[in-house]
Amino acid sequence: MPIIAPLRGWRYHNFPLALVISPPYDVVDERKAQELRSRHPYNIIHLEESREGKGPEAYTAAALLWQRWRQEGVLKPESSPALYFYAQSFHWQEKTYTRRGFFCLLKLEPYGRGILPHEETLARARSDRWELLRACRAHFSPIFGLYLGEEEETEALWREILRLPADLDFSDPEGQGHKLWVVKEKSLIEKAQALLANRVVLLADGHHRFETALRYREFFEEEGAHDWILAYLASARDPGILILPTHRLLRLPLKARLQELLARAEETFFTVRRISALSLLHPLPAETIGLYAGKEEAFLFSLRPGVDPARVLPGEHPPAWKRLTVTVLHRLLLERSWGLSWKEEEMSYTHEAAEALARVDQGEYELAFLLPPPSMEEIAAVATSGAKMPQKSTYFYPKVPAGLVIFSLDNG
């Protein structure tokens, strides 16, 4: 089972937190990184950003900066170990959400021992996090884990937390609200630890950081801080958990004709009906695929009655993986029905339906495939069956910020 512990987190001391926190490194492109650097000279992006391809001196510079910020009192450690309960409020498509969880230390264990991955990792990203961890011996941003199971115990614990005054309460330039409770009371810490008993934690974000920490731990024979990683844990049933759809944009081979492709789909596994392009801007029903071909040409695909992808698709993937809508799109529609293959650079991705349609109208791509997001139940079913989600199929929104709580392996 997952084991958690409180930590003496390092936190900013007397600085405007709205200007110094940052999204995790892997969703920050260079343009966003420049914006964050310009917000404040002590923005955590100066420590957290990717230094891939910049050479070992870049990681040495990060370590020196980390040391200087601590020496100057920019960052200070907690006086005693604590759990950090955190509520993140945000807006998406005219709705307001609040996601609740807590920062803690999570004991490192190989996948399968109470901690499950849900996506593949890239070697170059693992290398970057490895060099940063070796140089700084600190975790500047948490991994994001979702614990599976019933919600009642979580609700009971949060009722107690919400009776306490928040230690931090602020809004950032993106319009997100942040509340943090620094909890040192032994009884509340023990309740949080008991909450994880006999549960499974599904990694939502932070696979590269987790695998890097596992590798780093192997260099030490004795137990120590290297056996733990900074984690933000939330209930998988929290009403604030939001998974965005990831739509696909595709360039068609020159000989492919839309009407022929639609006919092929109906001859094989799908029913196809024409819909308004405007309807694609709204959330799609589960297990359907929207198609936009420009000039207001829009269609909705659904599997014909009796077609079960788990039986139709070959291979050793479990049924839960084969039944994912993204699998149906790639394996049944594009490959089996249409006989298409493509290079990675021929496909692009976006979470915004309006952007997908606009890029087709602008002639950048021929087709946009609009997908519903996978449900939490689907992701959990794939992970617990030992498989991983297809690439670019999950996006938990918003990301848990870096800089609220930092874990130092030398004093944490």
C-alpha positions as CSV (number, residue, x, y, z in Angstrom):
1,M,0.0,0.0,0.0
2,P,1.2,3.6,-0.5
3,I,3.0,5.1,2.5
4,I,3.0,8.8,3.1
5,A,4.8,11.1,5.6
6,P,4.8,14.8,6.5
7,L,7.8,16.9,5.5
8,R,9.5,20.1,6.5
9,G,8.7,21.8,3.2
10,W,10.7,24.8,1.9
11,R,8.4,27.7,1.1
12,Y,8.8,31.3,-0.2
13,H,9.2,33.8,2.7
14,N,7.5,37.1,2.3
15,F,7.1,37.0,-1.5
16,P,4.0,37.5,-3.7
17,L,3.2,33.8,-4.4
18,A,1.0,34.7,-7.4
19,L,4.2,35.9,-9.2
20,V,6.6,33.1,-8.1
21,I,4.7,29.8,-8.7
22,S,4.7,28.2,-12.1
23,P,3.2,25.2,-13.9
24,P,5.4,22.1,-13.9
25,Y,8.3,22.2,-16.4
26,D,6.8,19.8,-18.9
27,V,3.9,22.1,-19.9
28,V,6.0,25.3,-20.1
29,D,7.3,26.1,-23.6
30,E,10.0,28.7,-24.1
31,R,7.5,31.6,-24.6
32,K,5.7,30.8,-21.4
33,A,9.1,30.3,-19.6
34,Q,10.1,33.8,-20.7
35,E,6.8,35.3,-19.4
36,L,7.3,33.5,-16.0
37,R,10.9,34.7,-15.7
38,S,9.8,38.3,-16.3
39,R,7.1,38.1,-13.7
40,H,9.6,37.9,-10.8
41,P,13.3,37.3,-10.4
42,Y,12.5,34.5,-7.9
43,N,9.9,32.7,-10.0
44,I,10.4,28.9,-9.4
45,I,10.8,28.5,-13.2
46,H,14.4,29.6,-12.7
47,L,15.0,26.3,-10.9
48,E,12.3,24.1,-12.4
49,E,12.7,24.7,-16.1
50,S,14.0,22.0,-18.5
51,R,17.7,22.4,-19.3
52,E,17.6,19.6,-21.9
53,G,20.6,20.0,-24.4
54,K,22.2,22.9,-22.4
55,G,25.1,20.9,-20.9
56,P,26.1,20.0,-17.4
57,E,26.9,23.7,-16.5
58,A,23.2,24.5,-16.7
59,Y,22.4,22.1,-13.9
60,T,25.4,23.4,-11.8
61,A,24.0,26.9,-12.2
62,A,20.6,25.7,-11.0
63,A,22.2,24.1,-7.9
64,L,24.1,27.3,-7.1
65,L,20.9,29.3,-7.5
66,W,19.0,26.9,-5.2
67,Q,21.7,27.3,-2.6
68,R,21.8,31.1,-2.9
69,W,18.0,31.4,-2.5
70,R,18.1,29.4,0.7
71,Q,21.1,31.3,2.1
72,E,19.4,34.7,1.3
73,G,16.2,33.6,3.0
74,V,14.1,33.7,-0.2
75,L,13.1,30.2,0.8
76,K,12.8,28.9,4.3
77,P,12.0,25.5,5.8
78,E,9.0,24.6,7.9
79,S,9.8,24.6,11.6
80,S,8.4,21.0,12.0
81,P,7.0,18.4,9.6
82,A,3.6,19.1,8.1
83,L,1.1,18.0,5.5
84,Y,0.0,20.8,3.2
85,F,-3.7,20.6,2.3
86,Y,-4.4,22.5,-0.9
87,A,-7.5,23.6,-2.7
88,Q,-7.1,24.9,-6.3
89,S,-10.0,26.7,-7.9
90,F,-10.3,27.3,-11.6
91,H,-12.7,27.9,-14.5
92,W,-13.3,25.8,-17.6
93,Q,-16.0,26.4,-20.1
94,E,-18.0,28.8,-17.9
95,K,-17.9,26.3,-14.9
96,T,-16.0,26.7,-11.7
97,Y,-14.2,23.8,-10.1
98,T,-12.2,23.3,-6.9
99,R,-9.8,20.4,-6.7
100,R,-8.7,19.4,-3.2
101,G,-5.7,17.3,-2.1
102,F,-2.6,17.5,0.0
103,F,1.2,17.7,-0.4
104,C,3.1,15.0,1.4
105,L,6.1,12.7,1.0
106,L,5.3,9.5,-0.8
107,K,7.6,6.5,-0.3
108,L,9.1,5.3,-3.5
109,E,8.1,1.8,-4.6
110,P,8.4,0.1,-8.0
111,Y,5.3,0.3,-10.1
112,G,2.7,-2.3,-9.1
113,R,3.2,-2.1,-5.3
114,G,0.4,0.3,-4.6
115,I,1.5,2.9,-7.2
116,L,0.5,2.6,-10.9
117,P,1.5,4.5,-14.0
118,H,-0.9,5.4,-16.7
119,E,1.3,6.7,-19.5
120,E,4.7,6.0,-21.1
121,T,7.7,8.2,-20.5
122,L,10.4,9.7,-22.8
123,A,14.1,9.0,-22.3
124,R,15.2,12.6,-22.9
125,A,12.8,14.0,-20.3
126,R,14.0,11.4,-17.7
127,S,17.6,12.5,-18.4
128,D,16.8,16.2,-17.8
129,R,15.1,15.5,-14.5
130,W,17.9,13.1,-13.5
131,E,20.6,15.8,-14.0
132,L,18.5,18.4,-12.1
133,L,17.9,16.0,-9.2
134,R,21.5,15.0,-9.0
135,A,22.7,18.6,-9.0
136,C,20.1,20.1,-6.6
137,R,19.0,17.2,-4.5
138,A,15.5,18.6,-4.3
139,H,12.0,18.2,-5.8
140,F,10.7,21.6,-6.9
141,S,7.4,20.3,-8.1
142,P,5.3,17.4,-6.9
143,I,4.1,14.4,-8.8
144,F,0.3,14.3,-9.0
145,G,-1.3,11.1,-7.7
146,L,-5.0,10.0,-7.5
147,Y,-5.9,7.5,-4.9
148,L,-8.7,5.1,-5.8
149,G,-11.6,4.1,-3.6
150,E,-14.5,5.5,-1.7
151,E,-14.8,9.2,-1.0
152,E,-16.4,9.3,2.5
153,E,-13.1,9.3,4.5
154,T,-11.7,12.0,2.3
155,E,-14.8,14.2,2.9
156,A,-14.7,13.6,6.6
157,L,-11.0,14.7,6.7
158,W,-11.7,17.8,4.6
159,R,-14.5,18.8,6.9
160,E,-11.9,19.1,9.7
161,I,-9.4,20.9,7.5
162,L,-12.0,23.5,6.4
163,R,-12.7,24.5,10.0
164,L,-9.1,25.7,10.2
165,P,-8.0,29.1,8.8
166,A,-6.0,28.9,5.6
167,D,-2.3,29.8,5.9
168,L,-2.3,31.0,2.3
169,D,-5.2,32.4,0.1
170,F,-4.4,34.1,-3.2
171,S,-5.2,34.3,-6.9
172,D,-2.7,34.1,-9.7
173,P,-2.6,36.0,-13.0
174,E,-4.3,33.1,-14.8
175,G,-7.4,33.6,-12.5
176,Q,-6.8,30.4,-10.5
177,G,-7.4,30.5,-6.7
178,H,-5.0,28.8,-4.3
179,K,-5.6,28.0,-0.6
180,L,-3.1,26.2,1.5
181,W,-3.4,24.8,5.1
182,V,-0.2,23.9,6.9
183,V,-1.2,21.0,9.1
184,K,1.1,19.8,11.9
185,E,-1.5,18.3,14.2
186,K,-0.6,14.7,14.8
187,S,-4.2,13.3,14.7
188,L,-4.9,14.9,11.3
189,I,-1.7,13.6,9.8
190,E,-2.5,10.1,11.1
191,K,-6.0,10.3,9.5
192,A,-4.4,11.2,6.2
193,Q,-2.0,8.3,6.5
194,A,-4.8,5.9,7.3
195,L,-6.7,7.3,4.3
196,L,-4.1,5.6,2.0
197,A,-4.3,2.2,3.8
198,N,-5.2,-0.5,1.3
199,R,-5.5,2.0,-1.5
200,V,-3.9,2.3,-4.9
201,V,-2.3,5.5,-6.2
202,L,-2.6,6.2,-9.9
203,L,0.0,8.6,-11.2
204,A,-1.8,11.4,-13.1
205,D,1.3,13.5,-13.8
206,G,5.0,13.3,-13.0
207,H,5.9,9.9,-14.4
208,H,9.4,11.2,-15.4
209,R,10.1,12.6,-12.0
210,F,8.9,9.4,-10.3
211,E,11.1,7.2,-12.4
212,T,14.0,9.5,-12.0
213,A,13.6,9.4,-8.2
214,L,13.4,5.6,-8.3
215,R,16.7,5.5,-10.2
216,Y,18.3,8.0,-7.8
217,R,17.3,5.9,-4.8
218,E,19.3,2.9,-6.2
219,F,22.6,4.8,-5.5
220,F,22.1,4.6,-1.7
221,E,22.4,1.5,0.5
222,E,20.9,3.1,3.7
223,E,17.5,4.5,4.1
224,G,17.1,8.2,3.9
225,A,15.3,11.2,2.2
226,H,16.1,9.7,-1.2
227,D,13.5,7.0,-0.5
228,W,10.7,9.6,-0.7
229,I,9.3,11.9,-3.4
230,L,7.2,15.1,-3.1
231,A,3.6,14.2,-4.0
232,Y,0.3,15.9,-4.3
233,L,-2.5,13.4,-3.7
234,A,-6.2,13.8,-4.3
235,S,-9.1,11.4,-4.4
236,A,-9.9,10.1,-7.9
237,R,-13.6,10.8,-7.0
238,D,-13.0,14.5,-6.1
239,P,-15.5,16.6,-8.1
240,G,-12.7,19.0,-9.0
241,I,-10.9,16.3,-11.1
242,L,-11.1,17.5,-14.7
243,I,-9.7,15.6,-17.6
244,L,-9.6,17.5,-20.9
245,P,-10.2,16.0,-24.3
246,T,-7.2,15.8,-26.7
247,H,-8.4,16.3,-30.2
248,R,-6.4,15.2,-33.3
249,L,-5.6,17.1,-36.5
250,L,-4.5,15.1,-39.5
251,R,-3.3,15.7,-43.0
252,L,-4.8,13.3,-45.5
253,P,-2.9,11.4,-48.2
254,L,-3.4,13.0,-51.6
255,K,-5.5,10.2,-53.0
256,A,-7.9,10.0,-50.0
257,R,-11.4,11.4,-50.7
258,L,-13.8,12.2,-47.8
259,Q,-16.9,10.6,-49.2
260,E,-15.1,7.4,-49.9
261,L,-13.7,7.3,-46.4
262,L,-17.2,7.9,-44.9
263,A,-18.6,5.1,-47.0
264,R,-15.8,2.7,-45.8
265,A,-16.6,3.6,-42.2
266,E,-20.2,2.7,-42.6
267,E,-19.4,-0.5,-44.4
268,T,-17.2,-1.7,-41.6
269,F,-17.7,-0.7,-37.9
270,F,-19.5,2.6,-37.7
271,T,-22.7,4.5,-38.1
272,V,-22.1,8.0,-39.4
273,R,-24.4,10.9,-39.3
274,R,-24.1,14.5,-40.5
275,I,-24.2,17.1,-37.7
276,S,-23.7,20.9,-37.5
277,A,-20.2,22.1,-37.1
278,L,-21.4,24.2,-34.1
279,S,-22.3,21.1,-32.2
280,L,-18.6,20.0,-32.2
281,L,-17.8,23.0,-30.0
282,H,-19.8,21.3,-27.2
283,P,-18.8,18.2,-25.2
284,L,-19.3,15.1,-27.2
285,P,-21.3,12.1,-25.9
286,A,-19.2,9.2,-24.5
287,E,-18.0,6.7,-27.1
288,T,-18.4,9.0,-30.1
289,I,-16.0,10.6,-32.5
290,G,-16.6,14.0,-34.1
291,L,-15.1,14.8,-37.5
292,Y,-14.7,18.2,-39.1
293,A,-13.6,18.4,-42.7
294,G,-13.9,22.2,-43.3
295,K,-16.6,24.2,-45.0
296,E,-19.1,23.3,-42.2
297,E,-18.7,19.6,-43.1
298,A,-19.2,17.8,-39.7
299,F,-20.0,14.2,-38.8
300,L,-20.5,12.1,-35.7
301,F,-19.2,8.5,-35.6
302,S,-20.4,5.8,-33.2
303,L,-19.8,2.1,-33.2
304,R,-22.5,0.0,-34.9
305,P,-24.6,-2.2,-32.5
306,G,-22.8,-5.4,-31.6
307,V,-19.3,-4.1,-32.5
308,D,-17.0,-4.7,-29.5
309,P,-13.5,-3.4,-30.0
310,A,-12.2,-5.8,-27.4
311,R,-13.2,-8.7,-29.8
312,V,-12.5,-7.0,-33.1
313,L,-9.0,-5.7,-32.4
314,P,-6.1,-8.2,-32.3
315,G,-3.2,-8.0,-29.9
316,E,-2.6,-8.6,-26.2
317,H,-3.9,-5.2,-24.9
318,P,-6.6,-5.7,-22.3
319,P,-10.3,-5.1,-23.1
320,A,-10.3,-1.8,-21.2
321,W,-7.6,-0.4,-23.5
322,K,-9.2,-1.6,-26.7
323,R,-12.5,0.0,-25.8
324,L,-11.1,3.5,-25.3
325,T,-12.5,6.0,-27.8
326,V,-9.0,7.1,-28.7
327,T,-8.1,3.4,-29.5
328,V,-11.2,3.1,-31.6
329,L,-10.2,6.2,-33.5
330,H,-6.6,5.1,-34.2
331,R,-7.0,1.4,-34.6
332,L,-10.5,0.8,-35.9
333,L,-11.3,3.9,-37.9
334,L,-8.0,5.2,-39.2
335,E,-6.1,2.0,-39.6
336,R,-8.6,-0.8,-40.0
337,S,-11.5,1.0,-41.8
338,W,-9.6,3.6,-43.7
339,G,-6.3,1.8,-44.1
340,L,-4.4,5.0,-43.2
341,S,-0.9,5.3,-41.8
342,W,0.8,8.5,-40.9
343,K,4.0,10.0,-39.5
344,E,4.0,11.8,-36.2
345,E,4.6,15.1,-37.8
346,E,1.4,14.7,-39.9
347,M,-0.7,14.7,-36.7
348,S,-1.2,17.5,-34.2
349,Y,-3.1,17.9,-31.0
350,T,-5.2,20.4,-29.1
351,H,-7.5,20.5,-26.1
352,E,-9.6,23.2,-27.6
353,A,-12.4,22.2,-30.1
354,A,-12.6,25.8,-31.5
355,E,-8.8,25.7,-32.3
356,A,-9.2,22.3,-34.0
357,L,-11.9,23.6,-36.3
358,A,-10.1,26.9,-37.0
359,R,-6.9,25.1,-38.1
360,V,-8.8,23.0,-40.6
361,D,-10.6,26.1,-41.9
362,Q,-7.2,27.8,-42.3
363,G,-6.0,24.9,-44.4
364,E,-3.3,23.8,-42.0
365,Y,-4.9,20.3,-41.7
366,E,-7.6,18.5,-43.7
367,L,-9.4,16.8,-40.8
368,A,-10.0,17.4,-37.2
369,F,-11.1,14.5,-35.0
370,L,-13.0,15.6,-31.8
371,L,-13.0,13.2,-28.9
372,P,-14.7,13.1,-25.5
373,P,-12.2,12.9,-22.7
374,P,-11.5,9.5,-21.1
375,S,-13.3,9.1,-17.8
376,M,-11.5,8.5,-14.6
377,E,-13.1,5.0,-14.5
378,E,-11.6,4.2,-17.9
379,I,-8.1,5.4,-17.0
380,A,-8.2,3.4,-13.7
381,A,-9.4,0.3,-15.6
382,V,-6.6,0.5,-18.0
383,A,-4.0,1.1,-15.3
384,T,-5.2,-1.6,-13.0
385,S,-5.2,-4.1,-15.9
386,G,-1.4,-3.5,-16.3
387,A,-1.6,-1.4,-19.4
388,K,-0.9,2.2,-20.2
389,M,-3.0,4.8,-21.9
390,P,-2.2,5.6,-25.6
391,Q,0.0,8.7,-26.0
392,K,-1.7,12.1,-25.9
393,S,-4.9,10.7,-24.5
394,T,-5.0,12.2,-21.0
395,Y,-4.6,15.8,-19.8
396,F,-5.5,16.6,-16.2
397,Y,-6.3,20.2,-15.8
398,P,-5.0,22.4,-14.3
399,K,-1.5,21.3,-13.5
400,V,-0.4,21.3,-9.9
401,P,1.9,24.3,-9.6
402,A,5.6,24.2,-8.7
403,G,6.9,26.4,-5.9
404,L,4.2,26.1,-3.3
405,V,6.1,23.4,-1.4
406,I,9.6,22.2,-2.1
407,F,11.2,19.0,-0.8
408,S,15.0,19.2,0.0
409,L,16.7,15.8,0.3
410,D,19.2,17.5,2.6
411,N,16.8,19.2,4.9
412,G,13.2,18.1,4.4
